[in-house]
Amino acid sequence: MTSVAATAARPMALWRATLSVLAMAGLVTGLGATALSAEATGPEAAPAVESLTQGGTEMVTTFTLDNGMMVVVVEDHRAPVVQHMVWYRAGSADEPVGQSGVAHFLEHLLFKGTDTLAPGELSATVARNGGQDNAFTSYDYTAYFQRVAADRLELMMRMESDRMRNLRLTEADIVTEREVILEERNQRTDNDPSALFREQMRAAQYLNHRYGQPVIGWRHEMETLSIDDALSYYGTYYAPNNAILVVSGDVDPDAVLGLAQTYYGVIPANPDLPERLRSQEPPQTAARRLTFADARVAQPYVHRSYLAPERNSASQEKAAALYLLSELLGGGTTSYLANALQFEQQVAVYTAAFYSGVSLDETTFDFVIVPADGVTLEEAEAALDRTVQAFLAEGVDSQQLERIKLQLRAAEIYARDDVDRIANRYGRALTSGLTVEDVQDWPRVLQSITEDEIIAVAREVIQPEVSVTGYLTRKSQEVAQ
């Protein structure tokens, strides 16, 4: 199975999937299997703790194994549960040219087995021990996880470390799993005009960067992915010096470090790990437009995206201002766009603004407007532009900003109750160029942003020359160009 993880809940089901793909574009795979039960023992860990950080109620311990693998331990002793995750600094944006989809393809193949694990055995063992496992691929990372009782952590490390270095594939595995990912594309993209539209929007926004290709891959390239392609990607990127182990839950850091040294510390580093260099976007100097027409479209809408800066380590203020801007403009039914376009002017049935700054390279700031009956896409777009300009002229409502900041403080506290969300927050950030300190400082940075900073970054980013405007429409509907 594969699913897409969303960055934030929105009130309208129609747009929830769109937010997920544009903001994160993560493809998740989970497979079933048979069992493994032996526990392993080994020497105590030698590396010293590099940092011990208290952030709110999160106690985070980090260190690095001799082979370069980073280990992050987040303690939460309220329930005897642990989340064990291995994150690789390799996603679809790191794929070789002509092999789009190989990162996600390999994610599927990693459930095929090793010399000591039969195909599917890892997942069956997790299930037999009362846990859950899965994996997901995005532009900047691929991650594998198991959520189990805390006393099963060693077993998880034994199995996960095994497939980091001992994956075994056959041509039959390639043929079978290639059909699986092609069918996945059929179901999630080719049979969904909104997904096809979003795919074209990204391709128009990123002409040179690999963010412009879909995580699942272009069909014509997926059809030719081979065992050599998969093993080459595996051999290049699946190495301890390109991986981050995140363990959250009811664990003792010293015990985790000892297990990590036993199972992951013995895996050799890849001395030929390539530097993470990607083709960057040239400066965009002209607005881009596209219309995607499909007879299956049930609800036409307008989507506008702007190139925007990502969260940068030790310099997160601009990203924080953009995040708050997205909440002020389109974060829900009390937002500026909703009040103006849905309730006052009644030209839209739904509006949204969103921004996801956790990205290794330049990201986007996006708007969506779904017109009301009788309102054309052109009229909806014009109303959106007028309303955004009115917001910039009026400035930020200080009371609304304080309400949003209060909601964010509450959400940050509630998020600590979920070992899954905690581990994901650190893993996504660390594979995208941020640090543990950046993750823990983010709530403070959000609270520090002023009204003037929000307007300043809005004026910087919301510029026509760095935009892409897309119309999703029914094929029979004529759209003026």
QUINORCOR-V292289 format. One record per residue. RES is the residue in three letters. OMEGA is omega as a letter, one per 30 degrees, with the letter a starting at -180 (999 if undefined). Layout:
<<RES;OMEGA> <RES;OMEGA>>
This chain:
<<MET;l> <THR;l> <SER;a> <VAL;a> <ALA;a> <ALA;l> <THR;a> <ALA;l> <ALA;l> <ARG;a> <PRO;a> <MET;a> <ALA;a> <LEU;a> <TRP;a> <ARG;a> <ALA;l> <THR;l> <LEU;a> <SER;a> <VAL;a> <LEU;a> <ALA;a> <MET;l> <ALA;a> <GLY;l> <LEU;a> <VAL;a> <THR;l> <GLY;a> <LEU;l> <GLY;a> <ALA;l> <THR;a> <ALA;l> <LEU;a> <SER;a> <ALA;l> <GLU;a> <ALA;l> <THR;a> <GLY;a> <PRO;l> <GLU;a> <ALA;l> <ALA;a> <PRO;l> <ALA;l> <VAL;l> <GLU;l> <SER;l> <LEU;a> <THR;l> <GLN;l> <GLY;a> <GLY;l> <THR;a> <GLU;l> <MET;a> <VAL;l> <THR;l> <THR;l> <PHE;a> <THR;l> <LEU;a> <ASP;l> <ASN;l> <GLY;a> <MET;l> <MET;l> <VAL;l> <VAL;a> <VAL;l> <VAL;a> <GLU;l> <ASP;a> <HIS;a> <ARG;l> <ALA;a> <PRO;a> <VAL;l> <VAL;l> <GLN;a> <HIS;a> <MET;l> <VAL;a> <TRP;l> <TYR;l> <ARG;a> <ALA;l> <GLY;a> <SER;l> <ALA;l> <ASP;a> <GLU;l> <PRO;l> <VAL;l> <GLY;a> <GLN;l> <SER;a> <GLY;a> <VAL;l> <ALA;l> <HIS;l> <PHE;l> <LEU;l> <GLU;l> <HIS;a> <LEU;a> <LEU;l> <PHE;a> <LYS;l> <GLY;l> <THR;l> <ASP;a> <THR;l> <LEU;l> <ALA;l> <PRO;l> <GLY;a> <GLU;a> <LEU;a> <SER;l> <ALA;l> <THR;l> <VAL;a> <ALA;a> <ARG;l> <ASN;l> <GLY;a> <GLY;l> <GLN;l> <ASP;l> <ASN;l> <ALA;l> <PHE;a> <THR;l> <SER;a> <TYR;a> <ASP;a> <TYR;l> <THR;a> <ALA;l> <TYR;a> <PHE;l> <GLN;l> <ARG;a> <VAL;l> <ALA;a> <ALA;a> <ASP;l> <ARG;a> <LEU;a> <GLU;l> <LEU;l> <MET;l> <MET;l> <ARG;a> <MET;a> <GLU;l> <SER;l> <ASP;a> <ARG;l> <MET;a> <ARG;a> <ASN;l> <LEU;l> <ARG;a> <LEU;l> <THR;l> <GLU;l> <ALA;l> <ASP;a> <ILE;a> <VAL;a> <THR;a> <GLU;l> <ARG;l> <GLU;l> <VAL;a> <ILE;l> <LEU;l> <GLU;l> <GLU;l> <ARG;l> <ASN;a> <GLN;a> <ARG;a> <THR;a> <ASP;l> <ASN;a> <ASP;a> <PRO;l> <SER;l> <ALA;l> <LEU;l> <PHE;l> <ARG;l> <GLU;l> <GLN;l> <MET;l> <ARG;l> <ALA;l> <ALA;a> <GLN;a> <TYR;a> <LEU;a> <ASN;a> <HIS;a> <ARG;l> <TYR;a> <GLY;l> <GLN;a> <PRO;l> <VAL;a> <ILE;l> <GLY;l> <TRP;a> <ARG;a> <HIS;l> <GLU;l> <MET;a> <GLU;a> <THR;a> <LEU;a> <SER;l> <ILE;l> <ASP;l> <ASP;a> <ALA;a> <LEU;l> <SER;l> <TYR;l> <TYR;a> <GLY;a> <THR;a> <TYR;a> <TYR;a> <ALA;a> <PRO;l> <ASN;l> <ASN;a> <ALA;l> <ILE;l> <LEU;l> <VAL;l> <VAL;l> <SER;l> <GLY;a> <ASP;a> <VAL;l> <ASP;a> <PRO;a> <ASP;l> <ALA;l> <VAL;a> <LEU;l> <GLY;l> <LEU;a> <ALA;l> <GLN;a> <THR;a> <TYR;a> <TYR;a> <GLY;a> <VAL;a> <ILE;a> <PRO;l> <ALA;l> <ASN;a> <PRO;a> <ASP;l> <LEU;a> <PRO;l> <GLU;a> <ARG;l> <LEU;l> <ARG;l> <SER;a> <GLN;l> <GLU;l> <PRO;l> <PRO;l> <GLN;a> <THR;l> <ALA;l> <ALA;l> <ARG;a> <ARG;l> <LEU;l> <THR;l> <PHE;a> <ALA;a> <ASP;a> <ALA;a> <ARG;a> <VAL;l> <ALA;a> <GLN;l> <PRO;l> <TYR;l> <VAL;l> <HIS;l> <ARG;l> <SER;l> <TYR;l> <LEU;a> <ALA;l> <PRO;l> <GLU;l> <ARG;l> <ASN;a> <SER;l> <ALA;l> <SER;a> <GLN;a> <GLU;a> <LYS;l> <ALA;l> <ALA;l> <ALA;l> <LEU;l> <TYR;l> <LEU;l> <LEU;a> <SER;l> <GLU;l> <LEU;a> <LEU;a> <GLY;a> <GLY;l> <GLY;a> <THR;l> <THR;a> <SER;a> <TYR;a> <LEU;a> <ALA;a> <ASN;a> <ALA;a> <LEU;a> <GLN;a> <PHE;a> <GLU;a> <GLN;l> <GLN;l> <VAL;a> <ALA;l> <VAL;l> <TYR;l> <THR;l> <ALA;l> <ALA;a> <PHE;a> <TYR;l> <SER;a> <GLY;a> <VAL;a> <SER;a> <LEU;a> <ASP;a> <GLU;a> <THR;a> <THR;l> <PHE;a> <ASP;l> <PHE;l> <VAL;l> <ILE;l> <VAL;a> <PRO;l> <ALA;l> <ASP;l> <GLY;l> <VAL;a> <THR;l> <LEU;l> <GLU;l> <GLU;l> <ALA;l> <GLU;l> <ALA;l> <ALA;l> <LEU;a> <ASP;l> <ARG;a> <THR;l> <VAL;l> <GLN;l> <ALA;l> <PHE;a> <LEU;a> <ALA;a> <GLU;a> <GLY;a> <VAL;l> <ASP;a> <SER;l> <GLN;l> <GLN;l> <LEU;l> <GLU;l> <ARG;l> <ILE;l> <LYS;l> <LEU;l> <GLN;l> <LEU;l> <ARG;l> <ALA;a> <ALA;a> <GLU;l> <ILE;a> <TYR;a> <ALA;a> <ARG;a> <ASP;a> <ASP;a> <VAL;l> <ASP;a> <ARG;l> <ILE;a> <ALA;l> <ASN;a> <ARG;l> <TYR;a> <GLY;l> <ARG;a> <ALA;a> <LEU;l> <THR;a> <SER;l> <GLY;l> <LEU;a> <THR;l> <VAL;l> <GLU;l> <ASP;l> <VAL;a> <GLN;l> <ASP;a> <TRP;l> <PRO;l> <ARG;a> <VAL;l> <LEU;a> <GLN;a> <SER;a> <ILE;a> <THR;l> <GLU;a> <ASP;l> <GLU;l> <ILE;l> <ILE;a> <ALA;a> <VAL;l> <ALA;l> <ARG;l> <GLU;a> <VAL;a> <ILE;a> <GLN;a> <PRO;a> <GLU;l> <VAL;a> <SER;l> <VAL;l> <THR;a> <GLY;l> <TYR;l> <LEU;a> <THR;l> <ARG;a> <LYS;a> <SER;a> <GLN;l> <GLU;a> <VAL;l> <ALA;l> <GLN;999>>
